Amino acid sequence: MIALAVIVLGMFALSKLAIDLLPHIIYPEIRVRITDSGVPSTVMEDKITRQLEEQLAITEDVISIQSNTSRGLSTVDLAFEYGKDIDIALRDASTRLDRAKRFLPDSIDPPVIYKLDPSQIPVMEFVISSPLRETIELRRWVDHQLSKWFINLPGVAAAEVGGGVEREIQVIPDQKRLAGLGLTYKDLTNAIQKANSDEPIGRIQMPSNEITGRIQGRIHSLDQLRQLPISQQNGQIFYLSDVARVIDHQEDERILIRANGISGIKLSIQKQPTANTTAVAEIVQQRLEWLTEQGVIPQDVEIIPVADQSVYIVQSLKNATLAAISGALLAMAVVYIFLGNLRRTVIIGSAIPIAVMFTCILMGLGGLTLNVMTLGGLALGIGMLVDNTIVMLENIYRHQADNEPSKEAATTAATEVNGAIVASTSTNLSAVLPFLFIGGLTGLLFRELIFTISAAIFASMVIALTLVPAFAAKVTTLSRNRFRVWFDHKIDTLQTCYACLITRLLPLRWLIVLLFCSGLALSLPVFLSGKQIFLPKLDDGRIRITLLADSGVSLDEMNSRTQQIESLFAAQPETDTLFTLVGGSVFGRTAREIPSRSTIIAQLKPLSQRTLTSEEWIANMKRQIAQMQLAGFTVRMSQRGIRGIRTNSGDDDISLRLQGNDLSTMKLLADDLTQKMRDIRGLKNISHSAEEEQFELAITLDRQRAVQLGLDIQSLTQAARIALQGSVISDFLDGDRSYDIRLRLAQEEIATPQDLDAILLFPENKSQQPVYLGHVADITLIETPASIKRDNQMRIIELTATLSEETTLGEAITELRQLRQNFPLPEGYTLYDGGSEQALQAQQQLTHVLLLLALFLVFVVMAIQYESLLNPLIIIISVPFAACGVSLAIYFLKLPLSMPIWLGMIMLIGIVVNNAILLVEYIELARIKGKSLDHAVREAARLRLRPILMTTLSTVVGMLPLALGWGEGAEMLQPLAITVVWGLSFSMLVSLILVPMMYKLFHEFRRT
């Protein structure tokens, strides 16, 4: 009944578990983002970024601060040690930001501060288009109507609209009329601002009630705005319409958004951090279907999904579940072949669902999610779950076959193997439990996997010690069919031959030990090769293509070239959807204008529906793009791997930082460095952050002339801003919506830089002629960096590169380290790694410590169990030889050394000792019964061959589906499964051959 209760509670807990791709990860980093549309990067750096850095750098426990400044956007990132309470850090940083606001310009949008949480990546993204609606109308409908239907859905945190253009009221002055009337832009601004407001005037108190009052000054129509009095001269009133045109217009469209070549508006759905990803995506899809049925979505509107995280998650979890189920069935098949009895096989198989449900209960209590790691942990543990039950049941079956009474056979057999089962389970747990206490990204990623494996193994031990003897005692049938007779005969023959082999090898024990030691020595270079990566890449088919143009390119030209690339991608059979941004980027409601850049996100079809991997598709596209000969344009393509996972402080696989005083010198050095990096095999998409430049108008004031005319920098700034992009001077209420009123010159008046000379600064008056910008300032065109990066409040240039499939991170870092050491730098300039090398070194140190700690803890557990040091020493010495099998897998399968492989090595320490424990335990039992050392070794080897084969084969076969790596999401845990399968397979040979030799050697030495 207890087992039934566990299954029922486990199923209930399973139904409540949230579903996601990976465990919930929050980096110990905080980002502050400030926008000020149209402001050049150099001005943003001086006025905003520096001020932010100075205030935020004193945030408690911050270990580094870096920033990126581009046109109209400044972002500052604060990094903390792993383990820091990021909520406390966020509150402290928010306080510092409030203090920094005093030093920031008034023109900025409200600053945004948030934690760097991968869950903030939109769960779903759509592009909404319509052939019948103008962009401004479509944007208004999506923003004010469609998006509101999703905000209050369960699990949805935000529905953010980006792209398109919004309505605005433009006031376009006639400079000549202004000059003739002696008016300035400031006069127009003041008149509109003073006349367009409602002002409270207090309240009237009466005996029974009171009434509040206000002066209604708001402008409610464009005609009212046009008839607004501006000036009175010689008894004549001049209205706004006399000196300016008032038009109902829209913002300038600077960023173009398309899906599959169709222009539209972007709608992003973000989930709450703890929400179920697939449930949120499903409920959003249901809401869309309901809105269509209800006619809320007009027939002319098309909603195109361009990103859906749930699709890959569902496919990955489905593959992990299939691997677990197929592994369980294969393990049961192995058990049935050895036992030949369906009831006994079912008894062993009962451990799997009970242990899995027990694990689900603990996952629910611990707030874990159902993800690739937790499901992968169960899939990895499937074969291990039956080990204990196999050992118990096989021993009971052997006693029953010797015609012992059923209950006595169960009791006697259980007594014989209880110690071995407890010892093997304890060693399994002691090897991996230290992993639960490590921090960093490794701990966040793999902690849940270790938790699920540990919980399932513990549950299987309890089942083996309690349920299995009780059930096995009731199965008394020993009848055998022809296959069973034949198979048992073959196993008996194999046992006899194995016993004879041990008898012949015992005199050659030193030679056997030497052979195994030689094999171990030959395997070590594989682990020292330097072919290391942090994590395998997941092929989710999401490819990022960046198109860069020379500075000064027009948006139309950029759009034309981008459409050429889109047409090429759309013609490929592997392409599912294309999401395009021309002229910048959009995240949520934040837009970043970069006229010389386009981004295309190509989503390929699922892996099972295409013949090319993402890397092969990229190589194919690069060849075809090269044939197009796009002069002045650069195309970079990369498959970014796991969304939201970063192993360095940069945005690419490789990040180098060049720090110095002079930006122009740094750029020359960076150009030289990128050229040398192109000589390193396996690096692609090589670039540096100062490559992108943009033209900028530099207006230099003639100070002496300006003083004579009573001009200052502020007057110059206001006039230039009105001429170029306009200035928002007030707002216009239409119903419950507010729209900007923008004062700007007609675009046709400012078509070239030379047209700026004719901007009116001061009108004609009695004492002077009208003053134009060209009278007091020089206008030049200069090139400036598109973005400026800073690290620890110092300017840097970041050099980045993407790794190709044939090169590992470790190999690239080794080459880059030599480049850094040999590259000559002027005094005061520094070249250093952006974090990848440090992360890889930290991983190596961590895995070495964990390996040694696992060996030590396994030895301690066995020493406590045996109350002796000799037998545990024999067993622990056999453990490192499993590395021979792992090295063979790495060599023949050409696997890079990654964190999953090291984790597999750590798990092997706890697993491979099981067979050795079983063998040594039986040798000790035989010696207690009075048998000689050689006879005890030979007898134990013969009797334990069958359970060793059963446990090893069931574990290996159970992990085989995961090791084969079929389907989406399998890449993450495939190296771990391969490590365990190959290592355990070779360790079986170690247990069967080397351990008896070691036992003989050590006990002989003890006697002498």
N, C-alpha and C positions, 0 to 999 in steps of 0.2 A: 504493500500500500504506500510505503514511503517513496518507492521508486515511481509509482503512478502519480503521486502528488508532485514529485519533482518534474515529471514530464508535463503535467497539466499547467503548473506554474510557469515552467519554461516556455511553453507555447504562448501563454498570456504575455509574458515579458517580451518574447520575440515579436509579437504583434505590435508592441508599443515602442520598439526601438526605432530611433531616427535613422535615416539612410543617407549616406554621403560617400564620396569617393575615397577620402582619406580622413584620418582623425582630425579633430578640430585643432587648428594651429593658429596661435596668435604670436607674431613676432614681438620681441621686446623693443619695438620701435614705434615712434609717434611721428606723424607728419602734419606740418602746418602748410596750408596752401592759401595764397592770396592772389587775386586777379585784379588787373587794372588795364582794361582793354586798350590796345594800341600803343602802349608805352614801350619804347625800345628796351632791349635787354640790359644795356649799360646803365640806363636810368633806373630800371627796376632794381638792379644790383645795388646801386648807390643809395637810393631812397628807401628801399624796403628790405632787401635781403640782409644787408649789413646790420640794420637795426634789429631785425628779428634774431639774427645769430647772436648778437651781443647780449640780448635779454634772455634768450632760451638756453644759451651755453651754461648758465649757472643753475639750470634745473638739477635737482638733487639726483645723484647717482648716474648722470649721463656720462657715457664713455666716449662717444664721438658725435660730431654734428657735421652734416654735409648738406649742401644745397644745390639746386639747379635753377637758374634764372633764364627765362626766355622772354620773347615779346609778350608783354601783358600777363606773365605768370611767374610767380616765385614760389618754390617749394623748399621747405627746410625739414630735414629728417633728423630726429634724435634717436640714438641707439643706446640701449641699456644692456646690462648683463642678463643672460638667461636666468630665470628665477626671480627677477624683479617683479613686484606686483605692478602690472602695467596700468591698472586703474588708478593707483596712487600716483604713479608717474604722470598720467594724463591730467589729473587734477592739478598737480604742481606745475606742469607745463602750461596749462590753461591760465593759471594765475600769472605766470611770466608773460604770456601773450597779452593779457589785459594791460599789463604795464607797458608793453611795447607799443600798444595802439596809440599812445600819446605822441610817439615820434613818427608815426606813419602819415602819408598824405591823406587828405580828405576824399580824394577821388577814388580810392580803392573800394572794391566790393567787400562785404563783411568777411573777415578771415574764417577759414574752416580748419579745425583741428580734429584729428581722429587717429585711432590705433590702426597699424598696418595688419589687417585681418584678411586672409584670403577669402573668407566668407563674404567680404564686401564685393567681390567680383560678381557681376550680375548672373543670376541663375538662368535667365532667359533674356534674349534681346530680339526685338522685332524692328523691321522697317515698314512703316505705314505709307502707302502711296495711293494716289488717285489720279486718273487721267483727266478728270473733269474739274478739279479744284486747284486754285492757285496755292502756291506754297504757304503764303501767309494764312489763308483760310484753313488749310490742312493742319498747320501747326497749331492754330487756335483751337481747332476741334480736338486734336490729340491731347493738348495740354489741359484744356478746360473741361473736357467731357470724358474721352476714352480713358485717360490715365486714372481718373477718380474712381473708376469701377474696380480697380485692383488694390488700392491702398489699404483697405480694411479687410482684405482676405486673410485667413489664418496663415501665419508664417511669413507674410510679405512685410518687409521693412520699408520699401520705397518703390515707387513707380516714377522714374525720372525721364523727362523728355529732353532730347537734344537735337540740334540741327534745325534746318529750316530758318525762317525769319519771322520776327514778330512785328506787329503793327507799331508805328510811331508817327507822331505828328511833326512834320518838318516845317520850320520857319526859314525861308530862304530870302535873305535881304538883298536889295538892290544897292550895291555899293555907291553908285552914282547918286541915287536919290538920297541915301544917308548923308553923303558928303554935301549935297546941295542944301539939306535941312540942318546941317551941323550936328547930326546925331552919330553916336557910336554904338558898337555892339553892346556895350555895358548899359546904355540907355534902354535898348530893346529888352535886355535881360531883366533889368530892374522893373520895367513897366509890366512885363508879363508875370513876374514873380509876385509883385505886390497886388496885382489885380486878381490872381487866380488862387484864392484861398478862402476857406470859411473860418471865421474867428469867433470864439465864444465871448459872450458879453455878460455872463452871470445869470441870475435867476430872479423872478418875481415871486415873493412870498405872499400868499393870501391866506385867509383864516382856515380854509378847508384843504387847500392844496398849494403847490408851487409849480411854476413853469420856467424851464431853462430857455435861454435865448442865444441866438448867434446871428452874425452878419453873414449873409449869403453872398460870397464873392466868387464862388467857383464858376468857371466857364464850362457850360454844358453842351456847347455845339461849336463847330468850326466857324460858323458865321459870327458867333459872339466873339471868337478869338480874332477874326479878321477885322471886326468893328471896334476893337479895343483901342481907345485913345492913347497915342504915344507922346504927342507933343502939341503945344499950342504956341503959335507964332503970329504976331500981328492980328490977334483976334480970330485966327483960323485954326481949327482943330485938325490935326493930322492923325489918321488911323493906321493901324498895323498894315492894312492892305495897301496903303499908299506907298509904303517903303519896302514891303516884303510879300512874297507869295506864301500862303499857308496851304499845305497839301497833306492829304491823308495818305501816307506812304508806308514804307516798311524799312527795316534795317538793311544795311548792305549785306548781301549773302557772301560770306567769306569762306565758308566750309560747305562742300557739297557731299551729300550722303546718298548712297545707292545700295540696292540689294539686287543682285543678278541683273545689273544694268538699268534698273528702274529707280528713278529719284524718289526720295521720300524723307520721312521724319523717323528718328530713332527713339524707341521706347525701351528702357532698361528696367527689368524687374530684379530687385535685390531682396534676398531673404534675411530673416532674423538669424543671428549667429547660431542658435541652437535648433533652428527649424529643420525639418526633414526636406532635403533638396528635392527628392522625387515627388513628395507630397505637394510641395509648393508648385512645382512645374505642372503637376496634374490638375491642381485646382485652378491655376491660371488658364490652362487649356480648356477646362470645363467652363470657366467664365467667358472665354472668347466664343465658345460654341453657343452658350446661352445668349450672349449679346447678339450674335448673328441671327439666332432663332427669333429673338424679340424685335429685330429690326433696328436695334440701336446702332449697329454698324451698317452704314448705307451700302447699297450694292456696288457703288462705284469705288469703294475703298477696299484695297487689297492689303492684307497683313501678312508679311513674309517673315518667318522665323529665320534669323541668321546665327543664333547661338542658343543652345539648350544643353546645359550641363547634365541634365538628368538622363539624356540619351546614352552618353558614354558611361555614366554611373550604372545605369540599369544593365547595360551590356556587360560591363566589367563584373558586377556582382552576380549576374546570371552565369558567367563563365566560372567565377570562383565557386559558386554553389554547385555547378555541374562537376567541377573538379573534385569537390568534397564528396558528392554523392557517388560519382564513378570510382573514386578512390576507396570509399567504404565498400562498394560492391566487389571491387577487385580484391581487397583485403579479405572479404568474406569468402571469395572463391578460393583463395589460397588456403584459408582455414579449412574449408570443406574438403579440399583435395587431401589434406593431411589427416583430418579426423574421419572423413567419410560418413559422418552422421549429421543429418540436418538439424536435429534437436540440439546437439552439442554446438553446432555452428551458430544457431540462433542465440544460445546462451552467451557465447562470446560476442556476437553482434549486438546484444542488448546493451553492452557497455557504451556503444557509440551514441545512440539517441539519448540515453540517460545523461551521459557526460556532456553532450552538446546542450541539452536543456538546462542542466545545472550551470553551465557557463553562461547561458542566456540570462538566467536569473541574476547572476553576479554582474553581468554587463548592464542590466537594467538598473540594479542598485547603484552601480558605479557611474551611471550617466554616460556610458559608452555608446557609440553609434555602430550601426551595421555598415562596415566599409570594407575596402579591399584588404586592409590589414587584419581586422577581426575575423572576417570570413576566411582569409588566407591562413590565419593562425589555426582555425578549425580544420581547414583542408590539409595543412601540414601535420596536424596532430592526429588525423584520422587513423593512420597506420599505427601510430604510437599508442592509441587508446586501447587497442586489443592486445598489446604486448603482455600486460599483467594478467589479463584473463586467459590468454593462451598458455602462459606458464602454469597457472593454477589448474586449468582444465586438463591440460596434457598430462600433468602429474597424477591427477585423479584418475584419468582414463588408463594410465599405465598400471596403477594399483588395482583398478577394476579388472583389467585384463589378466592380472595375476590371481584372479578368482578370490579376491578379498571381498567381504561383505560391503555393500554399497556405502553405508554410513561410515563404517570404519575406514574404508578406502578414502572417502572425502576428508575425514578428520585427520588421518595420518598424512595424506598428501598435502593438505593445507598447512599442517605443522611444519613439514619439510621446506616449503617454499615461502612461507610468510616472511621470513627474514630477508630472503633475496628480493621479494617484491617490494617490501618497504625500503630496502637499501637502494634498489634501482630507481624507484620513484623519487626518493630523497636526492639522489645524485642528479636526476633530470632537473628537479626544481632548483637545486643549489647552483647548477651551472648557469641558469638563465635569470634567476631572481635578482641578482645585482643589476641587471639591465633596467629594472623598474625604478632604480634610484638615480639614474644618470639624467643630466639635463640636456639642454641644447636641442637643435633640430632633430638629431638622431633619436633622442629620448621621446620627443613629441610624436615622431612618426612610428616608432617601433614598440613603444610601451604597451599599446593595446594588443598588439600581436603576441607579445610575451605573456601578457595577462591572460588572454584566452587559452593559449597553449597550456600554461601552468594550471589554470582552473580545470581544464578538461583532463589533464594527466592525473591531478589529485583525485578527481571524481572517479576516474577509471581504477585507481588503486583501491578506493573504498569499495567499489563494485566487485573487484577481484577478491577481496578479503571477506566479503559478506554474501552477496547474491550468488556468485558462481559456485561456491561449495554447496550452498543450499539447493540450488537447481540441479547441479551435477549429481548429487546423491540420489536424485529421483530418476535419473536416466541410467538404466541398468542394462539396456540392450547392447550386446556386443556382436550382433550378427554382421556378417561381411559378405558383400557381393564379389563377383569375379574381379572387378576393377580394384576393389579394396584389397583383395588377397594379393593381386599383382603389385599394387603400389606399396603395400606394407612389406612385401618380399623385397622389393627394390630398396626401400629405406633400410630394411634389416641388412641387406647386402652392403649398402653404402656405409652403415654404421660399423659393420665388421671390417670393411676395407679401411675405413678411417682409423679404427682402433689399431689395425696392423701398421698403418702409416705412422701413427704416433709412436708405436713401439720401435719402429726402425729409425725414426728421427731423433728420439731421445738421446741416443749416444752421440748424435751430431748436433747437439743443442747449441754449441758455440758457433758453429757454421751458420745455423739458421738465424741466430740473433745477428750475426755479422751481415747476412744477406738483407735482412729487414732494415738494419741501420744504414746500409749502403743505399737502399731505396729511399729512405727518409732524407739522406744527404742530397741525393739527386733531385728530390722534389723541392728543396728549399729555394733554388734560384727562381722558380716560378713565382714565389711570393715576394721576391725582392726585385722583380723585373721593372717596377715603377709604372706598370700599366694599370693605373688606378683611376676610378671615377667615384663620385659620391653616391649617386643613385642612377639606376638605369632610366632611360627615357621611355615614356609611355607614348605609343603611337596612337594619339587620339584623332589624327587626321586634320588637325587645326594648324594651318601654315600661315605665317605672317610674312607678307611681302611689302617691302618699303621701297618706294620710288623717289629718288632724290634728283633734283634739277639744279642747274647753275643758279646763282643768286640773281634776282631781278626778273625771273620768269613770271609771265602773267598767269592768272588763274585759268584762263581759257586754254592757253597752251598746255598747262599742266593737266588739265582735264582731258584734252585731246589725246595726249600720250598715255594717260592712265586708261582710257577707253580701249586703246590698242592692246594693252596688256590684258585687260578684262576679257576682251574677245578671244584672246589666245587661251586663257584659263577656262573660259566657259565651253570651249570646244573639246576639252579633255573629258573622256568617259568617266574618269575617277572623281570629277568635281561634282559636289552636291550643291553648295551655295557659295556665293561671293558677296562679301560685305565690304564696301569701298568708302573711304574717306579721302576727299581731295582738298588740299589746302590746310591741313591741320589734323587735330584729333579732338574727340569728344568723349568725356567720361562723366556719366550722369548728366548734370546740367552745366558742367564746366567745359568750355570750349577753349582750345589752344590753337591760335592761328599760326601756321607755318606755310606760307604760300608756295615754297619750293619742295613740299613733301606731300606724297600721297601714301596711303596705307590700304592694302587689300588683305582681308582675312579670308582665306580660301578654306572652306570646310569640305574635306574629302568624304567620300562614302565610307561606311564601316569597313573594317579590315577584311571581313568575310566577303564583301561585295566588290573588292578591287584586287588587281593583280600586283600593284606596285605599293611598296611602303612609302611613307611620307618622304624619306630621304631620296629614294629613287625618283619619285615624282618631281622633287625639287631639281635634281640633276637633269632630268629630261627637259624641264621648263627652262633652265638656264641655257641649255644648248639652243633651244628654239629662240629665246630672247636675244642671244648673241647674234643670231642671223638677221634680226630686225634692224640692227645697227642704229640704235637710238642715241644719236650724238648729243652730248651735253646732259645725258640722263644716266643715273646709276640705279641698278635694281639689286636689292638684297633680299634673300629669302632664307627663312629659318623655321625649323619646327621646334617650338619652345619647350616641349616636354610637359611636365606637370604644371598646370596653371596655379600660380600663387606660391610655388616653392622656389626659394632663392638660396643659393649656397655662398654668395658673396654680396658685397655692397653695390655691385654694378647691375646692369640690366642684361648681361650676356654671359656666355660660358667663361670667357676670359676677360679680365679687367685689370689694366695697368694704370697707375696714376703718375702723371708728370707734374711736379710742383715747382714753381719758380716765381720770380718777381715780374718779369716782363712778358706780356701775353704774346707779343709778336715773336719773341725769341722762342718761347715755348711752342708756338705753332710750327716754326721751322724744325725744331727738334722732333716734334710729333710727326711731321711729314716724313722725316728721315727714319724714325722708328717704325712707322707703319710699312715703309718700303722694305725694311729688314724683316719685319714680321711676315711679310708675304713669302719670304724664302723658307719659312718653317713649314714643313709638311703637315697637312691636316688642319691648318687654320684657314677659315674663309670668312667672308663678310667683314674684313678688317677695316676699321675706320677709327677716327678719333673725334672728340666732341667739338673741336674747333674747325672741322672741315666745312660745316655748313655756315655760310655767311650770307648776309642780306644787305641790300643797299639801304642807306639811311640818309635822310636830309639833315644836314648840319647847318643851322642858322646861327651865324656869329654876329653879335650886336656890336655896332660901332659905338663904343661907350661915350666918347666925347660928343658925337653928334646926338646921341640919345639924351645926354644931360642937357644939352642946349634946348632940346624939344620937350623936356620933361617926361621922357619915357623910361621905363624900367623893364626888367626881365619878365615880371608878371604880366604886363600889358602885351609884351611880345608873345608870351606863351598862350594867352587867351586868344589872340588874333590868329595865331598859327593853328591852334587846335580847332577853332571854328572853321577855318578854311579847309583843313584836311579831313577830319572825321566828324566835326561838329561837336557841340557841347550840349549836354542835357541840362536844360535850365528850369524845367518845371514838369508837371504831369497833367494828363488829361483824363478825367473820369468819364467812362461810358458805361452806365449801369453800375455793376459791381467790379468792373475791371479798370485798372489804371494803366495808361500808356505814356511813354516818354514824349515830352516836347523837346525837340532837338533844333538848336539854332546852328545852321551851317550854310556855307556858300554853295551855289549850284555846282555840280560836279563838272559841267562843261566849262566852267570858269577856271578850274584848277586841273587842267589836263596834263601839264608838264611842270617840272620844277621852276621854270622861268616864270610861270604864271603867278607864283607866290610873290613876286616883286610888286604886283598890283594890288595886294591886300591893303585895305584902308585901315590905318591905325588911328589917325585923328582927322576929323572933318575940317573943312575950311572955316575960319572965323575971321574976325576983324583984324586980328594981329598976324595971322599966318595962313599960308596956303595949306591944302590938305596934305597930310603926311602918309606915305605908303611904306610898306615893309622894305621895299628895295632902296628907300632913301637912307635907312639907318642900319641895314644888316646885309651881310654877304651870305649867299646861299650856295652850298656845295653839296655834292653827292659823294658819300664815303661808304666803304664796306665795313661792317661790324659783325662780330660773332652772333650767330643765331641763338646760341645758348652759352651761358657761362656757368661752369661748375666750380664749386668750392668744397674743400674738405678741411674740417677743423679751422674754419674761418680764413682759409688761404685759397687763392685761386689755383685751380688745377686744370689739366687737360686729361680726359679719360680716353685711353686706347682700348678698344673692345674687339673681340673676335668670337666667332662661333666655331665649335669643334665639328669636324667631319666624322663620319662613322668609323673610319679606319684609325683614328687617333684618340687616345684616352687623355683625360685631364692631367694625369700624372706625367705622361710623356711631354705634353705641351708645356707644363709648368717647368719641367727640367730644362727644356730648350729656352724658355723665356728667362729663366734664372741666369743662364749663361749669357743671353743677350743683355740683360741688365748689368751684369758684371763687366762685360766687355765694351759697353756703349759709353763713349766719352761724354761727360756732361760738364758744362761751365760751372764755375764756383757759385754756390747758392741755389743750385737746381738739384732736385731729387727725383728718382724714379723708383716707385715701389709697387708692390702687388695690391690689388683691390680686394683681397680677401679669400680668393680661391685656394691659394697655397696654404694659408693659415688654416682654412677649414679642412683641407686634406691632411695636413700634419696633425691637427687636433683629432681627426678621425683615426689616424694611425695610432696615436698615443692612447686614445680611448680603447680601441680594439685590443691593443697589446695588454693594457691593464686588465680589461675584462677577461681576456683569455687566461692570464696568470691567476686572476682572482677565481675564475671558474675552476681551474685545475686545483687550486688550493682548497676551495670549499668542498669540491667533490672528494678530495682526499680526506678532509676532516670528517665529513659525513661517514665515509667508509671506515675510518679509524674508530669513530664512536660506535658504529654498528658491530665491527669485529672485535673491538676492545684490544686491538693489536695494530702494529704499524707495518708488519711484513706483507700480509696479503693485500692491504690497500696499496702498498708501494708497487707490488707486482702488477696490480690492475692499472694504476695510474701511469706507469711507465709505458703501457701498451697504447694509451690514448693518443699521443702525438703521431703514431703511425697512420692514423686515419687521414692525415694530411697528404699521404701518398695518393690515395684515391681522389682527393679533392684536386690535387695538382694535375692528375691525369685528365680530369674533367676540364679544368681551366685550359690546359694545353691543347687538347683535341677539339674542344668546342669553341676555342678562341674567345674565352670570356675575360673581360676586364675585371680587376679586383674592385669590388664595390661593397658598400655597407651590407647588403643582403648576404654576400658571400661570407663576410666576417661574422655576421650573426649566425649563419649556418655552421661555421666552425665552432662558435661558442656552444650552440645547441648540441653539436656532435660530442662535445666533451661529456655531457650528461647522458647521451644516448648510447655511445659505443661501449661504455663500461657495463651496460646491462648484461651482455652476453658473457663478458669476462667474470662478472659477479656470479652469474648462474653456474659457470664452469668451476670456479674456485670454491663456491659453496658446496658443490657436490663432491669435489675432491676432499674437502675437509670432512664431510659426512662419511665418505668411504674410509678415510683414515681413522675416524672415531670407531668405526666398526672393526678395526684391527687389520685392515689391508695395508700392504706395503706401499711405499711412495710411488714406485713405478706402476704397480697394479691399480692403485687408486686413481692416478692420472689417466691411465688407459681406460678404466671402467667409467669414470666420470665423462671422459670425452665421448665414449660410445653412447652413453645414456642421454647426454645433453645435446647431441648432434641434432636430433629431431626438433626439440623446442627452439634451439638457436636458429635453425633453418626457417622454422615457422614464424618466429618473431621478426627476423630480419627481412624475410621475403614479404610478409604482410605490411611492414613499415615501408619498405622500398616500393612495393606495388601500390600501396595507398597514396604515396606521394608522386607516383609516376604521372598522373594527369596534370598536376601542377608543374612538374619538371618539363613536360613537353611544351608548355607555354602556348596553348591554343587560345585564340580569341583575344578580344580587347582586355586590357588591364593585367594580363598575365605577365608582362615584362617586369613588373615590380618584384614579384616573389619567385619568379622562375629561377634566378641564380641561387636563391636560398634553398629551394627544393633540389636543384641539381647538386648542390654541395652536400646536402644530407644523403641523397640517394647514392652518389659515388663514394662519399666518405664512409657511409655505413656498410656499403657492399664490400669495400676493401677491409674495413675493420672486422667483418665477419671472418675473413681469412686470418687476420691478426689474432682474433679470439681463438680460432680453431687450431692454429699452428704455433704462433709465437707464445701465447699465454701458457700452454702446457710446458714449453721449453723453459720459460722464465720461472715458472713455479718450481720446476725441478732444480734449476740452477740456484735459486735463492734459498730453498729449503735444504739443499745439500750444503751450501755455504753456512747456513745456520747450525747444522748438525756438527760441522767440522770446527 
